[in-house]
């Protein structure tokens, strides 16, 4: 299996990887599943959902990375999941293998589309996760086009605390994203 791909993790707007390292447990299981992968983190720290120009700049930067010639898996946490979906919709066909959204408020974005950085129609598989202890996004985490949706016993920032969440997310994504 060719696993020469980029895995791009997109943080939500109110997180900061220096103070809340939500992605710290992901490189090991990702590299185990995809040995030749590159692991990249994209984030806008302290950026509210209403800072659309900042989100749009990040989206366009990520689209350029997706169109650089290597297949991509996008993984987004919270609002980063919506950003990942926008990126997947704008990238060249065939470059994004799939999108993983973790604790992303898809229902809120479908009911209030003006909160999205930009409208999108996505044509790649989406795997979504809901945190059963999440008090920030307590419902509506399943994307309408999800090929799989699973619960994690976690609060909104639980990815930073438990490597088992990362391992499960990677295992589920691997089942649904083919190279």
WODAFEN-V812809 format. One record per residue. N is the residue number from 1. PHI is phi as a letter, one per 40 degrees, with the letter a starting at -180 (* if undefined). OMEGA is omega in radians with two decimals (* if undefined). Layout:
n:N phi:PHI omega:OMEGA
n:N phi:PHI omega:OMEGA
//
This chain:
n:1 phi:* omega:3.07
n:2 phi:c omega:-3.14
n:3 phi:b omega:3.11
n:4 phi:c omega:-3.05
n:5 phi:a omega:3.05
n:6 phi:b omega:3.03
n:7 phi:b omega:-3.08
n:8 phi:b omega:3.12
n:9 phi:c omega:-3.09
n:10 phi:b omega:-3.14
n:11 phi:c omega:3.00
n:12 phi:c omega:-3.01
n:13 phi:c omega:-3.05
n:14 phi:c omega:3.13
n:15 phi:b omega:-3.14
n:16 phi:a omega:-3.03
n:17 phi:c omega:3.11
n:18 phi:c omega:3.14
n:19 phi:b omega:3.13
n:20 phi:b omega:-3.03
n:21 phi:c omega:-3.06
n:22 phi:c omega:-3.09
n:23 phi:c omega:-2.99
n:24 phi:c omega:-3.12
n:25 phi:c omega:-3.05
n:26 phi:c omega:-3.06
n:27 phi:d omega:-3.08
n:28 phi:c omega:3.13
n:29 phi:c omega:3.11
n:30 phi:c omega:-3.13
n:31 phi:c omega:3.05
n:32 phi:c omega:3.14
n:33 phi:c omega:-3.09
n:34 phi:b omega:-2.95
n:35 phi:d omega:-3.10
n:36 phi:c omega:-3.07
n:37 phi:c omega:2.96
n:38 phi:b omega:-3.08
n:39 phi:b omega:-3.08
n:40 phi:b omega:3.10
n:41 phi:b omega:3.08
n:42 phi:b omega:3.14
n:43 phi:a omega:2.94
n:44 phi:b omega:-3.09
n:45 phi:c omega:3.10
n:46 phi:f omega:-3.14
n:47 phi:b omega:-3.11
n:48 phi:c omega:3.09
n:49 phi:c omega:-3.08
n:50 phi:c omega:3.12
n:51 phi:c omega:-3.03
n:52 phi:d omega:-3.13
n:53 phi:c omega:3.11
n:54 phi:c omega:3.12
n:55 phi:c omega:-3.13
n:56 phi:c omega:3.09
n:57 phi:c omega:3.11
n:58 phi:c omega:3.13
n:59 phi:d omega:-3.12
n:60 phi:c omega:3.06
n:61 phi:c omega:-3.13
n:62 phi:c omega:3.08
n:63 phi:c omega:3.10
n:64 phi:c omega:3.10
n:65 phi:c omega:3.14
n:66 phi:c omega:-3.09
n:67 phi:c omega:-3.06
n:68 phi:c omega:3.03
n:69 phi:h omega:3.10
n:70 phi:b omega:3.04
n:71 phi:c omega:-3.03
n:72 phi:b omega:2.86
n:73 phi:b omega:3.11
n:74 phi:b omega:3.13
n:75 phi:b omega:-3.10
n:76 phi:b omega:3.09
n:77 phi:b omega:3.10
n:78 phi:f omega:-3.14
n:79 phi:c omega:3.06
n:80 phi:c omega:3.06
n:81 phi:c omega:3.08
n:82 phi:c omega:3.09
n:83 phi:c omega:3.13
n:84 phi:d omega:3.10
n:85 phi:c omega:3.09
n:86 phi:c omega:3.14
n:87 phi:c omega:-3.13
n:88 phi:c omega:-3.13
n:89 phi:c omega:-3.08
n:90 phi:c omega:-3.09
n:91 phi:c omega:3.10
n:92 phi:d omega:3.13
n:93 phi:d omega:3.08
n:94 phi:g omega:-3.11
n:95 phi:c omega:3.13
n:96 phi:c omega:-3.13
n:97 phi:c omega:-3.12
n:98 phi:i omega:-3.14
n:99 phi:b omega:3.01
n:100 phi:b omega:3.05
n:101 phi:b omega:-3.06
n:102 phi:b omega:3.11
n:103 phi:f omega:-3.14
n:104 phi:c omega:-3.10
n:105 phi:c omega:-3.10
n:106 phi:d omega:3.14
n:107 phi:c omega:3.12
n:108 phi:d omega:-3.12
n:109 phi:c omega:3.12
n:110 phi:c omega:3.11
n:111 phi:c omega:-3.13
n:112 phi:b omega:-3.02
n:113 phi:c omega:3.11
n:114 phi:c omega:3.07
n:115 phi:c omega:3.11
n:116 phi:c omega:3.07
n:117 phi:d omega:3.07
n:118 phi:a omega:3.11
n:119 phi:c omega:-3.13
n:120 phi:a omega:2.93
n:121 phi:b omega:-3.02
n:122 phi:b omega:-3.11
n:123 phi:b omega:3.07
n:124 phi:b omega:3.13
n:125 phi:c omega:3.08
n:126 phi:b omega:3.01
n:127 phi:b omega:-3.07
n:128 phi:b omega:-3.13
n:129 phi:b omega:3.11
n:130 phi:b omega:3.06
n:131 phi:c omega:-3.07
n:132 phi:c omega:3.12
n:133 phi:b omega:-3.06
n:134 phi:c omega:3.10
n:135 phi:c omega:3.09
n:136 phi:c omega:-3.13
n:137 phi:b omega:-3.00
n:138 phi:c omega:3.05
n:139 phi:a omega:3.03
n:140 phi:g omega:-3.11
n:141 phi:c omega:3.12
n:142 phi:c omega:3.08
n:143 phi:c omega:-3.11
n:144 phi:d omega:-3.12
n:145 phi:b omega:3.13
n:146 phi:c omega:3.02
n:147 phi:c omega:3.06
n:148 phi:a omega:3.10
n:149 phi:a omega:-3.08
n:150 phi:b omega:3.07
n:151 phi:c omega:2.96
n:152 phi:b omega:3.08
n:153 phi:c omega:-3.00
n:154 phi:a omega:2.94
n:155 phi:c omega:-3.01
n:156 phi:c omega:-3.11
n:157 phi:b omega:-3.07
n:158 phi:c omega:3.12
n:159 phi:c omega:-3.11
n:160 phi:c omega:-2.97
n:161 phi:b omega:-3.00
n:162 phi:b omega:-3.14
n:163 phi:c omega:-3.12
n:164 phi:c omega:3.09
n:165 phi:c omega:3.14
n:166 phi:c omega:-3.14
n:167 phi:c omega:3.14
n:168 phi:c omega:-3.14
n:169 phi:d omega:3.14
n:170 phi:c omega:-3.13
n:171 phi:c omega:3.13
n:172 phi:c omega:3.14
n:173 phi:c omega:-3.10
n:174 phi:c omega:3.11
n:175 phi:c omega:-2.97
n:176 phi:b omega:-3.10
n:177 phi:b omega:-3.13
n:178 phi:c omega:3.09
n:179 phi:c omega:*
//
